[in-house]
Amino acid sequence: MRQNDTVGGVVDVDSGSYYFTVDPVADLPTGYTFIYRKYFYAVAQVETHALYFNSQNQVIKDSGLTVISGPLIANTKYYSYSANTILRNTFIQTPSGWSNTILDSLITSNGNITYHAQYNKDGSGNWILGSHYSVSNYSTYSNPLYDPGLSHSFGGFLVLEGIEDFLSKNLTSDGGYTWTRDTKGRVISGAAPDGSYVQYTDQ
């Protein structure tokens, strides 16, 4: 991610990569290494995680194992599912033990994300609403990132990790996007009036 401050002349660059280890028999990842750099860190953050799944092949635990380099702790996150809601509880390790510090809630309707809220605990242990967003409208165009198996197993994980929306079946019409399709009817790009632009490449 690149952010340009055109007034102050500041350029902030964040980057990250996930490297998954896949069990060829179960066809599910057993864990991953996460390498990322924030513009305010002097060194890259390198973490290793283990992944656990329920009987429906949905990720239910993302266990932070080690921090190879960098200043942060590898958090452990628990996922739970209902008909139209995905919850994620994030725990960090403190000197007094594990502490539940963040609660994420994803709500879907007709297979598309309609609302995401993140709650944080204040000094008294109360949950306070932090970041949140809603999606009001979806187009009839299929989301190129949606795959039934991947979205079922990892859709919530990928959204809440901030990677991309692999969960929604359709592309949003919020923001006034104009979607362009190729000769096979697949969406290959989209542009919004505010200058936002997205491109999809099939391989």
Secondary structure, DSSP 8 states (H G I E B T S, - for coil): -EEEETTTTEEEE-EEEEEEEEETTTTEEEEEEEEEE-TT-SS-EEEEEEEEE-TTS-EEEEEEEEEEESSS---EEEEEE-SSEEEEEEEEEETTEEEEEEEEEEEEETTEEEEEEEEEE-TTS-EEEEEEEE---EEEEE-TT--HHHHHHHHHHHHHTTS---S-SEEE-GGG-EEEE-TTS-EEEEE-TTS-EEE----
